[in-house]
Each structure stands twice: as structure tokens, then as C-alpha cells.
Amino acid sequence: MRVASLFSGGKDSTVCLELAYEEAKRRGKLPLDVVFYDEEAQCPETIEYMTRTQKREGIALRWYCIPVKHRNACSRRSPYWNPWAPEDEEKWCRPLPEGAITELEGFDRRTIPECIPLVFPPTLGQVGVIIGLRAAESLRRYRIVTMRVYENYISQAPNAPHVSLVKPIYDWTTTDVWTAPHQLGWDWNRAYDVMTKAGISRHVQRVCPPYGEEPLQNLWMYGRCWPDLWEKMSNRVPGAATAGRYCRSPLFGFGALPARGEGETWQHLITLALQKWEPAIAQAVAARLKAFVELHNKDTGGEPIGDDPHPVSGVGWKLMYTIALRGDLKNRRNRKPLTVEETREELKEEATEEGRL
């Protein structure tokens, strides 16, 4: 089986790359195939780190600069953007890197997951693609690695039967991820050091372009850490400048939700929120909310839905309204039914992480 490592320059993919590299070296399987999707709006330290990695002996890095389809949660009128789109060259955040791969056979502006059968075609045979997905990062990722009892860290790519997605650090904590490079002497992306000096918690630091629904809440940190880059980022996609000011406000579905007016129902507010999206997105989000209601009725026997999440179904009107406001297409916000013991363990883990960091 061929093995490749998806590499973003982030802390999780760094650990995955180093683990894969050491194992490939032990087995005499170098060079290691490494795939990097350059998302254009990258901080200088990420590019410097990627360049260092590219020059390493035993690393065969494929540096893709193609206009993949990305979510733009900064704007309801322009819900997607494409890094390195030729028609937007005058708005690019930085020049095209030397030696970058700018063409991919069969590519038609797909999302990164949809590119899997193009980057790893069936002619390669069986491929194991290593990704830095961790359950501790979000409820959505937790669900991905708890659907099966055995080998829950390996799954088949939905659009490529010959590709297996391998998640070797699925059960690592943030502390584990940062302990490994320091104790084992691995290189890492110095963008994290810049964010730490700026007072940004290790737990929320991200190096990917923050235009998506959940990353949007940390859009402000680019202005603090990389003002020159932020000036270009704010003009790169519609709504970015406004999102930079109000990304943590109810305007974008964060913070305290606005109070309902007298006689207003949650159903009415959700309908108004959905009407602000283009029909395709509104329909997708509405279908998801309908599924929530059906699951709630099934789990509770038809009990009324309250403002806050139900202890059994995890469904509540505030949660569904937030999803409608954000146009959450990646299921990042999800219902979360917890037992008393699960809640206790979750709080314990959060307290431990904050205390260590």
C-alpha cells in the first residue's frame, strides 16, 4: 500500500508527518509522499516552515496552488471563495510560490476532500492518506472517530474506494501535540510562537485561512499578529473586513443571541435567518434542522423543544437558530446529549488543558 501525508503546516499535521517519516525511514520506504494545499492567505511563518520541510531529505512534497472551493462565512451573498483563482490575481494575498503545482487533471474547482481521487488516482493502487484529525478539537471530529468500536481511526474515503483515511493521533490532546515536538526535537511552524506572544491561547490557535463558519471567530487575530497580511486578507473575500470587526458578535452567530421580541417565535427567527442565504445553502441548512427535530422527537417521544439543549436529544431552539445564522454546512455545530458522567469528564479535561497551558 502507498502511504501519503496531508500536510497543512499546522501542529496536528506536523506530528502526523514526523511519525510517518520515522516509520517510513525505519522500513526503508523514503521518500515520504507529502501533499500540501496552499490556501493563499497564509502567514509568512507557515510558508517558511513549508519551504524548510520541502528541502528535507526523504520528503517528496507536492505543493498545490489550485483554486479549490472554500467556504466564505464572511458573506451571505458570496458564500464561497477560491484561492489562487486567476481572475482574482490582483487580490492575491501573496505571489505564487516558485515551483507550485497549478494544474490538476480533471479539476473543476472542487473542495479539498473532493480532490482526493484526483490527487490519488486509482492507478496508484491502495493508498493510505494520513490526516491530523483529533477528537478533542470538536464534537464533529469526535463523532467521526467514535462511529465504530474497532479501527475507528481508519475509514474509507467516500469518493475513492481505494483510499483509506488514517487518523493516527485521533485520541491525542493539545498538550500531547505540543509535548512531542519539544521532547523529540521536531521542527514546527513558528506562526504558533507569534500567536502565543500576542496572548492567544494555544487551545484556539489555527494557521488555516479563517473564513469558514467556526474559524471565523478568530479572524481578528490576523490583524493583531500579521497586520500587513491582514490588510490583504480583508480585501481578499467579500465581507472579511466587516467580519474582522464583528466576528465574535451575534451578527455572525457568536456571543449572546439577541432577545426575541414580544410574540416572536424561534421558528419565525430561523425562517428569517434562512431567507438571507442563497437558496442552495438555505435548503441544506433547513434539511439539517428538520433532521434535528425528527431526532429529538424520536429520542424524547415528542417532548417540546426548549430554548436550551434537551438533556436527552441535545436539541434546542438557540442551537438551531445559531446554525441558521451561520449557515453551518460542515456540521461544526451539533446537538450534544451528555450523561452526567460525560459532562463531568468533559469539564475535567477542559480544566486540565487550561491549567497545563
C-alpha positions, 0 to 999 in steps of 0.5 A, spaced: 500 500 500 502 507 498 502 511 504 501 519 503 501 525 508 496 531 508 500 536 510 497 543 512 503 546 516 499 546 522 501 542 529 496 536 528 499 535 521 506 536 523 506 530 528 502 526 523 508 527 518 514 526 523 511 519 525 510 517 518 517 519 516 520 515 522 516 509 520 517 510 513 525 511 514 525 505 519 522 500 513 526 503 508 520 506 504 523 514 503 521 518 500 515 520 504 509 522 499 507 529 502 501 533 499 500 540 501 494 545 499 496 552 499 490 556 501 493 563 499 492 567 505 497 564 509 502 567 514 509 568 512 511 563 518 507 557 515 510 558 508 517 558 511 516 552 515 513 549 508 519 551 504 524 548 510 520 541 510 520 541 502 528 541 502 528 535 507 531 529 505 526 523 504 520 528 503 517 528 496 512 534 497 507 536 492 505 543 493 498 545 490 496 552 488 489 550 485 483 554 486 479 549 490 472 551 493 472 554 500 467 556 504 466 564 505 462 565 512 464 572 511 458 573 506 451 571 505 451 573 498 458 570 496 458 564 500 464 561 497 471 563 495 477 560 491 484 561 492 489 562 487 483 563 482 486 567 476 481 572 475 482 574 482 490 575 481 490 582 483 487 580 490 492 575 491 494 575 498 501 573 496 505 571 489 505 564 487 510 560 490 516 558 485 515 551 483 507 550 485 503 545 482 497 549 478 494 544 474 490 538 476 487 533 471 480 533 471 479 539 476 473 543 476 474 547 482 472 542 487 473 542 495 479 539 498 476 532 500 473 532 493 480 532 490 482 526 493 481 521 487 484 526 483 490 527 487 490 519 488 488 516 482 486 509 482 492 507 478 496 508 484 493 502 487 491 502 495 493 508 498 493 510 505 492 518 506 494 520 513 490 526 516 491 530 523 484 529 525 483 529 533 477 528 537 478 533 542 478 539 537 470 538 536 464 534 537 464 533 529 471 530 529 469 526 535 463 523 532 467 521 526 472 517 530 467 514 535 462 511 529 465 504 530 468 500 536 474 497 532 479 501 527 475 507 528 481 511 526 481 508 519 475 509 514 474 509 507 474 515 503 467 516 500 469 518 493 475 513 492 474 506 494 481 505 494 483 510 499 483 509 506 483 515 511 488 514 517 487 518 523 493 516 527 493 521 533 485 521 533 485 520 541 491 525 542 490 532 546 493 539 545 498 538 550 500 531 547 501 535 540 505 540 543 509 535 548 512 531 542 515 536 538 519 539 544 521 532 547 523 529 540 526 535 537 521 536 531 521 542 527 514 546 527 511 552 524 513 558 528 506 562 526 504 558 533 510 562 537 507 569 534 500 567 536 502 565 543 506 572 544 500 576 542 496 572 548 492 567 544 491 561 547 494 555 544 487 551 545 484 556 539 490 557 535 489 555 527 494 557 521 488 555 516 485 561 512 479 563 517 473 564 513 469 558 514 463 558 519 467 556 526 474 559 524 471 565 523 471 567 530 478 568 530 479 572 524 481 578 528 487 575 530 490 576 523 490 583 524 493 583 531 499 578 529 500 579 521 497 586 520 500 587 513 497 580 511 491 582 514 490 588 510 490 583 504 486 578 507 480 583 508 480 585 501 481 578 499 473 575 500 467 579 500 465 581 507 472 579 511 473 586 513 466 587 516 467 580 519 474 582 522 470 587 526 464 583 528 466 576 528 465 574 535 458 578 535 451 575 534 451 578 527 455 572 525 452 567 530 457 568 536 456 571 543 449 572 546 443 571 541 439 577 541 432 577 545 426 575 541 421 580 541 414 580 544 410 574 540 416 572 536 417 565 535 424 561 534 421 558 528 419 565 525 427 567 527 430 561 523 425 562 517 428 569 517 435 567 518 434 562 512 431 567 507 438 571 507 442 565 504 442 563 497 437 558 496 442 552 495 445 553 502 438 555 505 435 548 503 441 544 506 441 548 512 433 547 513 434 539 511 439 539 517 434 542 522 428 538 520 433 532 521 434 535 528 427 535 530 425 528 527 431 526 532 429 529 538 422 527 537 424 520 536 429 520 542 424 524 547 417 521 544 415 528 542 417 532 548 417 540 546 423 543 544 426 548 549 430 554 548 436 550 551 439 543 549 434 537 551 438 533 556 436 527 552 436 529 544 441 535 545 436 539 541 434 546 542 431 552 539 438 557 540 442 551 537 438 551 531 437 558 530 445 559 531 446 554 525 441 558 521 445 564 522 451 561 520 449 557 515 453 551 518 454 546 512 460 542 515 456 540 521 461 544 526 455 545 530 451 539 533 446 537 538 450 534 544 446 529 549 451 528 555 450 523 561 452 526 567 458 522 567 460 525 560 459 532 562 463 531 568 469 528 564 468 533 559 469 539 564 475 535 567 479 535 561 477 542 559 480 544 566 486 540 565 488 543 558 487 550 561 491 549 567 497 545 563 497 551 558 
